[in-house]
């Protein structure tokens, strides 16, 4: 067991939210805002992006392949 400074714990929570966003568990959370980013190319394929925002959490951009609907990219600040 190790005591963490408050700042370190806050950073860990923000990072965890960003890493877990690709599991889409936030979809039922009314405190999370999801907005469209528009179309983009990921790996040469057409995709569409969404921006996921929540209070005191890191913003996350998720990109989904337009043809398959699969998540192809997650982008956030570390």
N, C-alpha and C positions, 0 to 999 in steps of 0.2 A: 504494500500500500504506500502510495506517495501522495503527499499534499501538493496540489497544483495552485499556482497563483490564479486569481480570478480571470485575468486577461487570457491566460493559457486555456482555461476551461471554456471561455467564450469563443476563442478561436477554434477549438476542437469541435464545438457544437455547430459553428458555421460551416466548417469543412465537412462534417458528417451530413448535414442537410444537403450540401452540394453534391456529395458523392451518392447519396440515396435518391436524388431526384430522378435518376434514370429508371427507378423501379416504379415510378408514377404513384407512389403511396400518398402523395399530397393531393390527389384529385378530389378527395372528399373533405378536405380541410377548407373551411370558409375563410380562413385568415391568409390564404395563399392566392396571389393574383397571377393569372396566366394570360398573356397577350401574344398575338401573332407577330412574328418577325418577317414573314414573307418567304419568298423562294430563295434558294441558294444551291450551289453545287457542292456536293461532298463526295470526294473520290470520283469526280467526273459524272456523278449521277444527280438527277434533279431531286431536291429535297425541300422540305418546308420546315421552318423553325418556329419555336415558341419560347418566350421569355417567362421564367418562373421567378416570382418575387414574393418574399415574406418578410415581415418586420424582424429586424435583428438577425437576418440570415443573408447569406451570400446569394446574389443573383445567379441564375443558371440558365444557359441557353441550351435547348434540346432540339436536335434536327432529326427529322424522320424522312426516310426514303418515300418519295411520292408513289412509287409503284407498289412496293411491298408493305408500306406502313411501319416498317421496323425502325427502331432507333439506330441511327448511324453515327451520331456525334453528340458529345456533351462538352460544353465549354463553360468554364468559370475561372475566376481569379483565385490563385492560391496565395 
